[in-house]
Amino acid sequence: MARRLTEPIVAVLSRIEAFFVGCIEAGQAQGTITSSMPAQSIARHLPGVLMGVRVLARVRPERGLLEGAVVPALALLDGPDVGPVRGQATVG
């Protein structure tokens, strides 16, 4: 019984991961997404962040908390010439 429930979920998560891998690889090829980590690793991290943010948004919909979860994930994507981390003010 449990296997019948998990198989469709695993299939959807695999498609989401494959989508992210394709997007990240394209960004890495263009130089807009960092190549310091493999696309597969980043693609596996993003759904966890997405699901976590969805839960947090329901339980504690506080802007600072949600940004605190998202900003580090976005920083993983930044290429070498993208500039400061999104959501952070520049000094100067």
Buried (B, 14 or more C-beta within 10 A) or exposed (E): EEEEEEEEEEEEEEEBBEEBBEBBBEBBEEEBBBBEBEBBEBBBBBBEBBEBBEEBEEEEEEEEBBBEBBEEBBBBBBBEEBEEEBEEEEEE
